[in-house]
Amino acid sequence: MIRACTAAMRDSDMAAVVNVASVAGVFGHGSSVAYAASKGALITMTKSLARVLAPAIRINAVAPGYVGTGWFEKRLGAEGFAKLNGRIAAGTPMAMAAGPDDIAGPVVMLLDPATRAITGEVMLIDAGAHLDIGLSRRPGREF
């Protein structure tokens, strides 16, 4: 898609692309090795294209962790979905489970011309869960 749009984007004043990767592509975790590997490749492609297409086109990525969507709710039912979101929230420093709007906002931000100096970045959006990877959380022992 980026290749097909490159010529038109070069003619734009401030062209930008935001790829949607995953924290699985950063840390290599999750239930699917192929998924993590493909998202890792997308992250590498984001950085490579940022170098090649600058200064005409900015290329960034978002890397969401868990995102509570209707897919989960349909699969688990309302009660199961609420329990899952509660478990996820309990395991994040921000004490929340991200929803679709929590991903959409940063995507829109990265497309805004006000971020014209940002390219080649991967924004982790997981309510801080990546901060505790490999650590055990101990409530009350923050310091």
Residue pairs with C-beta under 8 A, 6 or more apart in sequence:
2 17
2 49
2 59
6 53
6 57
9 15
9 17
9 56
9 57
10 56
10 57
13 113
14 58
14 113
14 116
15 56
15 57
15 58
16 57
16 58
16 59
16 60
16 110
16 111
16 115
17 49
17 57
17 58
17 59
17 60
18 60
18 61
18 62
18 107
18 110
18 111
19 42
19 43
19 45
19 46
19 59
19 60
19 61
19 62
20 61
20 62
20 64
20 103
20 107
21 39
21 40
21 42
21 43
21 46
21 61
21 62
21 63
21 122
22 30
22 35
22 36
22 39
22 63
22 64
22 65
23 29
23 63
23 64
23 65
23 124
23 126
23 129
23 130
24 30
24 32
24 35
24 36
24 39
24 40
25 36
25 37
25 38
25 39
25 40
25 41
25 42
25 43
25 63
26 39
26 40
26 43
26 63
26 122
26 124
26 130
27 36
27 130
27 133
28 36
28 40
29 36
29 133
30 36
39 63
42 61
43 61
43 63
43 122
46 59
46 60
46 61
46 120
46 122
47 120
47 122
49 57
49 59
50 58
50 59
50 60
50 119
50 120
51 120
53 59
54 119
58 110
58 115
58 116
58 118
58 119
59 119
59 120
60 110
60 118
60 119
60 120
60 121
60 122
60 123
61 121
61 122
61 123
62 103
62 106
62 107
62 110
62 122
62 123
62 125
63 122
63 123
63 124
63 125
63 126
64 98
64 103
64 125
64 126
65 98
65 124
65 125
65 126
65 127
65 129
65 130
66 88
66 97
66 98
66 126
66 129
67 98
67 99
67 100
67 102
67 103
68 81
68 84
68 85
68 88
68 97
68 98
68 99
69 99
69 100
72 81
72 84
73 81
76 83
76 84
84 97
85 97
86 97
88 97
88 127
89 95
89 96
89 97
89 127
91 129
91 132
91 137
92 126
92 127
92 128
92 129
92 132
93 127
93 128
93 129
93 131
93 132
94 127
94 128
95 127
96 127
97 127
98 125
98 126
98 127
102 125
102 127
103 125
106 123
106 125
109 115
110 118
110 121
110 123
124 130
